[in-house]
């Protein structure tokens, strides 16, 4: 029950942020989530015996979002350059910080664990904000959320009621092959329905003043909504869902190795922030690449 209540509160708030939050507010919300997940991730690494550089990890994670905010008016090249510079200099700054540690043998592994937080947590969540800023980006964000959320829900209920064959017993004993298959099937089905009815959904959301109406898009010469081919929607949904399931297993492996059940306790019934976004951390980069290549199929008549 706690899980359902928490989801019932959080999902509408997330969707409202996707539709209505100005960029600065959406980035602020996202960076708070990223920092909270980084706190939990570093606690997991400490359970392995590592000593990460917490402050530097938080600074680098937040810097990703600051780079995007200040680079948005200067084109994608500026953003790419800023992110690359951050990735280039962060390890050197971390290794410089290791010199102040008394135990140099433990300092370098701690620096490596801190650096891993940038591509594992910071960059995927930054891609969520970038994806949202695409033309008609709300479509891509919702499609990704559906591929992950519907799949996660189907896996949980089907796995509990019908699951007989363990998917990865050494990593996550509760996951089953039946749940994984149900996750894939249901996410593909829902995403195909969503892709087919994008014009109607956009019209309803436009009437509710959550997105631009079709009339406004035509008036300002913005690409109109269209129905993506079902085969393409199915392939995209399948790829994103599989990535999400792998992302879930990755975090399960991290926790299993550390001997912890949940990454935190901040979300009743869900564990920690990292537990709730673990699937998105791999799904978002995959979705970003796919929509970069095929997103025009959703927004051109």
N, C-alpha and C positions, 0 to 999 in steps of 0.2 A: 504493500500500500504506500509506504514512504516513497518508493521508486516512482510510482504513478503520480503521486502528488507533486513531487519535485519536478518531474517532466512536464506536468500540466502547467506549472508556473514558469519554468524556464523557456520552453519552446515558444510560446507567444512573445515573450520578451526578446528572444533572439530574432524571431521573424520581424518584429517591429523595428528592431535596430537595423536589420538588413534593408527594409523598405524605406524607413523615414529618417534614420540618424544621419546628420551631416558627416562628412568624412572625418573631421577632427574627433567627433564623438565616437564614431565607429572604431577609429584607430585607438582611442583611449580605452574603450571597452576591450578591444582585442589585446592590447598590450597588458592590461591588467590580468586577463586570462592567461596570457603567455608567461607573465612573471609568476603567477600563482602556480602554474604547471612546472615552471623552472624550480621553484622552491621545493615542490614534491619530488621532482626528478633528482635534485641534489641530495635530498634526504635518502633516497634509494641508493645513490652512489656511496653515501657515507656508510650505509649498512654493509656495503662490500669492503669497507675499510679504507676507502679513498678519502682524501681531504680536499675537496674542491674549493675553488676561489669564488665564494658566493657573490661578493659585491661586484667583482668584474663580470661575472656571468649575467647578473641583472643589468649592468650597464650596457653590455654588448647586445643583450636581447632588446632592451628599450631603444638602443641606437638604431636598430633595423627599422623600427617604425618612424623614428624621427627622420631618418634618411628619406624614407618614402614621402613623408609629409612635406618636407622642404624641396623634394625633387619633382613633385607631381606637376609643377608648372613648367618644367624644363625638359620634358620628354623622357622616354624610356631609357635613352642612353645614359642620362645623368643618374637615374635610379640604379641601373645596372652597374655603373662605375662606382657609385657609393657603396652598394652591397659588396662588390668584389673587393674594394679597399678594406671594408670591415672584415671580410673573411681573410684577407691577406695579412692584416696587421694584428688581428686579435690573438693568434697563436704566439706572436712575438711578444706582445704585451703580457700575455699569461706567463711565458717563459721568463720574462724579466722579473715578474712577480715571484717566481719560484726561488729566485736568488735570496729573497728575504726569509725564506723558510729555513728553519734549523735542520729539518730532516730532508735533505735534497733528494734522497731516494724515493720518498713518498710525494714530493712536490710535483714532479713531472707527470705521474699518473693523475694526480688531482687536477692539474692544468688541462690534461687531455679530456677528462670527464666534463670540465667546465666548458671547453670549446665545443664538445659534442652537443651541448644544449642549443647552440645557435642553429645548426642545420636540422636538428631533431624537433625542436619546439618553435623557435623564433621564426625561421624562414617559412615553414608551412602555414603558420597563422598569418604572417604577412601576406602570403599569396591569397589568403581569403579576402583580405582587403583589396588587393590588386584585382582579383577576379570580380569583386563587386563593382569596381569602377569601370569595367568593360561596358561598352554599349549594350544595354539590356542585361547588365551583369546579374541582376536579381534572378534571372532564369537559370544561369549557370550555378549560382550559389544554392538555390532551392533544389535543383537537379542533384547536386552533390549531396546535400543534406538528406534528400529522400533516399538516395542510393545507400547512404550510411545508416540513417535512422531506421528506415523500414527494414533493412537487412538485419540490424542489431535486434530489433523487436521480434522479427520472425525467428531468428536463431534462438533467442531466449525461450520463447513459448513452444516452438516445435521441438527444440532440443530437450526441454524438460518433459514434454508429454510423449514424444515419440523417439527420442534419441536412444540408440542402442550401441552405436559404434563410436568409440572415442576418436576424436580428431587428432589431438596432440596431448596424450595423457601425461607426458613428462613435463609439459609446459603449462597446460591449462586443463586439468582433469574434467572440468564441467562442460567443455566444448565437445560437440559431437559432429559426426559427418552429416547426419540428418539435419542438424541445425544449420550447418554451413551451406548445404544445398538449398534449404528453405530460404536462407538469407539471400542467396543469389537469385533464386526464382522470384521471390516477392519484390525484391528491389528492382529487378528488370521489368517486371509487370507494371509496377507503380510508376516508374520513370518513363516507360513507354506511353502510359496513359497521360502523364503530365506533358510529355513532348507533343503528343497529338493534340491536346486541348490547350496549348499555350495561348493561342489567340483569345479563346473564351475566358481563360483564367486571367489574362491581362486585362480584358474588358471589365471583368468583375472587380479586379483590384483597382482599375482606373476609376470605376464608379465610386469606389470607397476612398478615392484620393490617396491610394498607397503607391501607385505608379502612374506614369504618364499614360493618358488614354491614347487610343489609336488615332483619334483625330488630332491630338496634339503632336504625335510623332510625325504625321504627314505634314502638318503645318510647318514644323521646324526642320523638315527634310532629314529626319532620323529614320534609319532602317525600320521597316514595319515588322511586326511579329509574323512568324510563319510556322508551319508544322514540319519539324525535322523528320526525315525518313525513319520509320519504325526500326529498321535494321540497324541504323546508325545509333539511335537512342538505346537500343538493346546492347549493342557492343560497348558504348560508353558507360552505361550503367553497370554492365558486367565487369569491366575493367576497374571502375571506381570501387565497386563492392568488393572485389577480390583484394584490391589494395587495402581497403578498410579492414578486412578480416586479417590480413597479414599484419597490419599496423596494430591491431588488437593483440595478436599473438606476440608481437615484439615486446609490448609493454608487459604482457603476462610473463614472458621469459625474464625480463628485467626484475620484476617483483619476485618471481620464483627463485632466482639466483640470490636475491637479497634476503629471502625468507620473510617477506611481508605479504599480507593478503591484499590490502588496498594502499593506494598511494597517499591517501589522506581520508579525512572524515567530514570535509566541509559540506558535501552534498548528501543529505539523508537518503539512504537507499541506493546511492550510486558510488559512494566512496569519495575519492578526491577529484580535483579538476582534471588531473592527468588521466584518471580512469575514464572520465567522460569524453575526453577528446582524443584518446589514443588512436582510435580508428581514423579520425580525420587527419592525423599527422602524416600519414602516407597517402590517404585518399586525396587530399588537397593538391599536392604536387602533381599527381597523376591527372586529376581533373583539370588543373591549370594547363598542362601540356595538351590534353585532348581538346579543350575548348579553344585554346589558342589556334589549333589546327582546324577544328570543325565547328566552332561556335557560330560562324556565319550562317550555318544551316538553320539556326533557330530564329534569326532576326532579319532575313531577307525574303521578301515575297517573290 
